[in-house]
Amino acid sequence: MSIMGIDYGDKRIGVAITDELTGSAHPLKVVPSAIGIPEIKKLAAEYGNVEKFVVGMPYNLKNEVAFKAKQVLSWVEKLKKEVSIPVETWDERFSTTEATSILINADVSRKKRKEVIDKMAACVILQSYVDAQKSGKKGV
């Protein structure tokens, strides 16, 4: 079974998925937010073995649910109504910064980074979730 990671944004949604054999996260796709839920449902059906969605939650540094986190929670509720797969949230603080750092270290051009940053952030979120599950930590 696989887990699908989601980095929700106003314009784009980054999607990542775990590899069934290794359990490691891999960037999958960036989809426009306007077609986000139908496209995510389609991706889950294509993979056919998605056991859970993990959506990044943008808590602020005080661990509070600020404006952006409220938008994500609203979107998560819509997703839950559309899918039969469990949906969980996971702290995504600094995921985009970490994804950017990974891409810079890999010498990815600025133009290419802009194209892939959302799916890389989803990958960072998902890998963080997977690593925490392996170590027995509880999330948000």
C-alpha positions in Angstrom: 0.0 0.0 0.0 1.1 3.6 -0.7 0.5 6.9 1.0 -0.1 10.0 -1.1 1.3 13.3 0.2 -0.3 16.6 -0.7 1.1 20.2 -0.5 -2.0 22.4 -1.0 -1.6 25.8 -2.5 -4.0 28.5 -3.8 -2.7 28.0 -7.4 -1.0 24.6 -7.4 -1.1 21.4 -5.4 2.1 19.3 -5.1 1.6 15.5 -5.0 4.0 12.8 -3.9 3.7 9.1 -3.2 5.5 6.5 -1.3 7.2 3.6 -2.9 5.6 0.3 -1.8 8.9 -1.6 -1.5 11.0 1.0 0.3 8.4 3.2 1.9 10.3 6.3 0.7 8.5 9.3 -0.7 8.9 10.4 -4.4 7.6 13.5 -6.1 4.7 12.7 -8.4 3.0 15.7 -10.0 1.9 19.3 -9.7 -1.8 20.0 -10.4 -3.7 23.2 -10.7 -5.7 23.9 -7.6 -8.8 24.5 -9.7 -8.9 20.8 -10.6 -7.1 19.5 -7.5 -9.6 17.1 -5.9 -10.8 15.5 -9.2 -7.1 15.1 -10.3 -6.1 13.7 -6.9 -8.9 11.2 -7.0 -7.8 10.2 -10.5 -4.2 9.7 -9.4 -5.3 7.6 -6.4 -7.4 5.4 -8.8 -4.4 5.1 -11.2 -2.2 3.9 -8.4 -5.0 1.8 -7.0 -3.3 1.1 -3.7 -3.4 4.4 -1.9 -4.2 3.7 1.7 -4.0 7.3 3.0 -3.7 10.9 2.0 -1.4 13.1 4.1 -2.0 16.8 3.6 0.6 19.4 4.8 -0.7 21.8 7.4 0.9 25.3 7.4 0.9 26.0 11.2 2.6 29.2 12.2 5.7 29.3 14.4 3.5 29.5 17.5 1.8 26.2 16.4 -1.4 28.0 15.8 -4.0 27.6 13.0 -3.6 30.9 11.1 -5.4 32.0 7.9 -3.6 29.8 5.5 -4.0 26.7 7.7 -7.8 27.5 7.9 -7.9 27.4 4.1 -6.1 24.1 4.1 -8.5 22.6 6.7 -11.5 23.8 4.6 -9.9 22.1 1.5 -9.2 18.9 3.6 -12.9 18.8 4.5 -13.9 19.0 0.9 -11.4 16.2 0.0 -12.8 14.0 2.8 -16.3 14.3 1.3 -15.0 13.2 -2.1 -12.9 10.2 -1.2 -13.2 7.0 0.8 -9.5 7.0 1.6 -8.5 8.3 5.1 -7.1 11.9 5.1 -4.6 13.0 7.7 -2.8 16.3 8.2 0.8 16.8 9.0 2.9 19.8 10.0 4.5 21.2 6.9 6.5 24.1 8.4 9.7 24.7 6.4 8.9 22.1 3.8 9.1 24.5 0.9 12.4 25.9 2.3 13.8 22.3 2.6 12.6 21.4 -0.9 14.2 24.5 -2.3 17.5 23.7 -0.5 17.4 20.1 -1.9 16.8 21.5 -5.5 19.6 24.1 -5.1 22.0 21.5 -3.9 21.1 19.3 -6.9 22.0 22.3 -9.1 18.4 22.7 -10.5 17.9 25.9 -12.3 15.6 28.6 -10.9 13.2 28.1 -13.8 13.0 24.4 -13.2 12.7 24.8 -9.4 9.6 26.9 -9.9 8.1 24.0 -12.0 8.8 21.3 -9.4 8.9 23.0 -6.0 5.3 22.1 -5.1 5.8 18.3 -5.7 9.1 18.4 -3.9 7.5 20.1 -0.9 4.8 17.4 -1.0 7.6 14.8 -1.0 9.3 16.5 2.0 6.0 16.5 3.9 5.3 12.9 3.1 8.8 11.7 3.9 8.6 13.5 7.2 5.3 11.7 8.0 6.7 8.3 7.0 9.9 8.8 9.1 7.8 9.8 12.1 5.5 6.8 11.7 8.6 4.5 11.6 9.9 6.1 14.9 6.5 6.0 16.6 5.9 9.8 16.7 2.4 11.2 16.5 1.6 14.1 14.2 -1.0 16.8 14.0 
